Amino acid sequence: MMSINDNTPIAMLTVRQLKEILQVEVPKVEPIQKCFVDKKYVFGLKGIREEFNVSHATAQKYKDGVLKDAVTQYGRKIIIDMEKARVLFAESGRTVS
């Protein structure tokens, strides 16, 4: 059998040898955590209006009231965690129109 070193051309390797080298040399990739993939965010009052099918004034009331704990605001940028917003909305006893 041929000795494998740093100067061995890849074309000279068998599939098994290439797999063995890749398993040893390439670190295992960790899967992306599910919590980051499944999170859904909406932005601004427009996002609240579209998700809850309400007017601009009602979206403003929701942002400042029922959904307050799900809203993060940096200056004029409004970010709403919709998973948390739906839970808060359900707990408030309101219904989506």
C-alpha positions as a Python dict, from the first residue, in 0.01 Angstrom:
ca = {
    (1, 'M'): (0, 0, 0),
    (2, 'M'): (115, 351, -79),
    (3, 'S'): (240, 579, 198),
    (4, 'I'): (24, 890, 237),
    (5, 'N'): (202, 1219, 316),
    (6, 'D'): (149, 1591, 255),
    (7, 'N'): (276, 1558, -103),
    (8, 'T'): (38, 1276, -204),
    (9, 'P'): (-200, 1393, -479),
    (10, 'I'): (-568, 1365, -388),
    (11, 'A'): (-628, 1180, -713),
    (12, 'M'): (-405, 898, -586),
    (13, 'L'): (-618, 837, -276),
    (14, 'T'): (-896, 584, -251),
    (15, 'V'): (-1236, 694, -130),
    (16, 'R'): (-1174, 516, 202),
    (17, 'Q'): (-841, 695, 252),
    (18, 'L'): (-997, 1032, 174),
    (19, 'K'): (-1281, 970, 421),
    (20, 'E'): (-1034, 873, 693),
    (21, 'I'): (-829, 1187, 637),
    (22, 'L'): (-1138, 1409, 639),
    (23, 'Q'): (-1271, 1252, 961),
    (24, 'V'): (-942, 1316, 1138),
    (25, 'E'): (-856, 1658, 996),
    (26, 'V'): (-1194, 1833, 965),
    (27, 'P'): (-1359, 1917, 1298),
    (28, 'K'): (-1721, 1820, 1350),
    (29, 'V'): (-1962, 2106, 1280),
    (30, 'E'): (-2205, 2173, 1563),
    (31, 'P'): (-2568, 2209, 1449),
    (32, 'I'): (-2727, 2549, 1484),
    (33, 'Q'): (-2927, 2570, 1803),
    (34, 'K'): (-3295, 2525, 1734),
    (35, 'C'): (-3399, 2822, 1946),
    (36, 'F'): (-3232, 3066, 1705),
    (37, 'V'): (-3376, 2903, 1395),
    (38, 'D'): (-3737, 2889, 1513),
    (39, 'K'): (-3759, 3242, 1654),
    (40, 'K'): (-3968, 3480, 1448),
    (41, 'Y'): (-3938, 3851, 1481),
    (42, 'V'): (-4142, 4129, 1326),
    (43, 'F'): (-4035, 4488, 1303),
    (44, 'G'): (-4218, 4808, 1377),
    (45, 'L'): (-4582, 4889, 1417),
    (46, 'K'): (-4632, 4762, 1061),
    (47, 'G'): (-4529, 4416, 1181),
    (48, 'I'): (-4780, 4427, 1466),
    (49, 'R'): (-5052, 4553, 1228),
    (50, 'E'): (-4989, 4268, 985),
    (51, 'E'): (-4960, 3992, 1246),
    (52, 'F'): (-5269, 4093, 1443),
    (53, 'N'): (-5465, 4252, 1156),
    (54, 'V'): (-5530, 4577, 1343),
    (55, 'S'): (-5510, 4951, 1273),
    (56, 'H'): (-5205, 5166, 1338),
    (57, 'A'): (-5358, 5314, 1655),
    (58, 'T'): (-5444, 4968, 1791),
    (59, 'A'): (-5093, 4842, 1710),
    (60, 'Q'): (-4950, 5133, 1911),
    (61, 'K'): (-5178, 5043, 2206),
    (62, 'Y'): (-5071, 4678, 2187),
    (63, 'K'): (-4702, 4774, 2173),
    (64, 'D'): (-4731, 4992, 2482),
    (65, 'G'): (-4969, 4760, 2668),
    (66, 'V'): (-5035, 4392, 2612),
    (67, 'L'): (-4717, 4318, 2414),
    (68, 'K'): (-4483, 4537, 2620),
    (69, 'D'): (-4270, 4244, 2746),
    (70, 'A'): (-4223, 4108, 2392),
    (71, 'V'): (-4109, 4443, 2249),
    (72, 'T'): (-3751, 4566, 2233),
    (73, 'Q'): (-3693, 4918, 2110),
    (74, 'Y'): (-3363, 5081, 2014),
    (75, 'G'): (-3431, 5442, 1924),
    (76, 'R'): (-3688, 5423, 1647),
    (77, 'K'): (-3629, 5054, 1570),
    (78, 'I'): (-3900, 4828, 1719),
    (79, 'I'): (-3843, 4451, 1734),
    (80, 'I'): (-4118, 4214, 1848),
    (81, 'D'): (-4058, 3850, 1950),
    (82, 'M'): (-4374, 3699, 1802),
    (83, 'E'): (-4357, 3376, 2001),
    (84, 'K'): (-4367, 3571, 2326),
    (85, 'A'): (-4616, 3821, 2183),
    (86, 'R'): (-4866, 3545, 2098),
    (87, 'V'): (-4841, 3406, 2452),
    (88, 'L'): (-4894, 3750, 2606),
    (89, 'F'): (-5183, 3822, 2371),
    (90, 'A'): (-5350, 3490, 2457),
    (91, 'E'): (-5306, 3553, 2831),
    (92, 'S'): (-5471, 3894, 2794),
    (93, 'G'): (-5794, 3728, 2677),
    (94, 'R'): (-5815, 3929, 2355),
    (95, 'T'): (-5899, 3776, 2020),
    (96, 'V'): (-5741, 3842, 1685),
    (97, 'S'): (-5987, 3993, 1436),
}
